[in-house]
């Protein structure tokens, strides 16, 4: 996923049924880029 987004992606798997994903960004432009990629 990090390669697809071009940003650091962390996956926190608490167990097989739940967890979380964190995508790091440094600027508002990077955030907009991530949002755009997620929307498509």
Secondary structure, DSSP 8 states (H G I E B T S, - for coil): -HHHHTS-EEEEESSSS-EEEEE--SSHHHHHHHHHHHH-
